[in-house]
C-alpha cells in the first residue's frame, strides 16, 4: 500500500490550497488507523496540521484544503495513516508534495 500526495506546487498568497492524498495498492481501513496531515517548512521540523475525518470504513483518497495562504505556509505536505504502537500492522506516510507560496 502506498500513499501519494499531489498538489499545485506553486500558489500565490491569499489563494486556496488543495492537496490530494491517494491510496494505491490496496485500501486502508479507517479503524484502527488515524489519518492526519503534516507539513515540514524549509529548515524546520515536522508540524502536525490536524486529523482527518475518520468516518467511513475505508479511505482511498483524503483531501486537504487551506484558505488564505501565506508565504509561511511554504512546506512539504504529507498525509499519514497512523496506528497504535502495539499494533503489528504498519503505518503509512506519503512521499510528500512541495507547496511554495509566493508573495
N, C-alpha and C positions, 0 to 999 in steps of 0.2 A: 504494500500500500504506500502511495506517495501523495504528498500534498504539494500543490504548485500554486503560488500566488501570481496574479497578473494585475498590472496597474498601468496608469498612463505614462509613467516615467517622469515627465515634466509637467508641473501645474503652476499656474500663476497665483499670486497672493489673492485672497478673498474668494477663490474658486472652491468648488466642492471636489473632494477626492473620493473615488470609488475604487476599491480593490476587491478582487475576487480570489477565493481560495478553492481550488478544485481537487477533489479526492479521486485518485485513479488507481487502478489495480485492485480494486475491492471497495468495500464500504466500511465505514467506522460507525459503530452504534453510538447513540447518544449516551446511553448508560452502559458502562461505567465511565465513559470519557467526559472530560470537562474541556470545552473549547474556549479559546481566548485569542486575542490579538496582542501582539507585542511589536515594539519597534526599537531600533538602535540608531540614534543620531550619530553623525561622524564624530569619532573620538570619544564617545561616551558609552556607557553600559546599556544593557538591555532594559527596556522600560515596559512594564505591563500596562496595557491600554484599557482592557476591560474584558469581561466574559461575554461569550456569545450565547444567545438564546438556546436553551437545552431541550426545547420541545421537539417532538417527533422521535421516531425510533432510530433512524439513521441520518447521517449527513453525507451528502456528496458534494455540496457546494456551500460555502459560507461567504458572507459579504461584510465589508467594512465601508462605512461612509462617514466622512468628516467634512464639516462645513467650515467656511471662512478660514481657509488655511493661511498660515503664516510661514515665513522662511524658517522659523524654528521647528517647523514640522518636517523639515527635510530629514529623511532617515530611510533605513531599510525596514520594510514592514513584513512581519511574519505571522502566519496563523499557526496555532499549536493545539494539538489534541493530547491532553494530559490524562494520566491515570494514576491511581493510588500507588505509592511506592511499593506497597506489599503485593501488588498485583503483578504476576509474572509477564503479563502482556506488555508489548512495547508502547511507548508514547511516540508521537509523530510531530515533527517540525517541517514546515515548508522550507524551501531554499531561500525565500525572501525575495522581495521586489523593491528596487530602489525608487524612491519618490523624491524628487527635487522640486522645491517650491521657490519660484523666482519672485523677486520683489517688483 
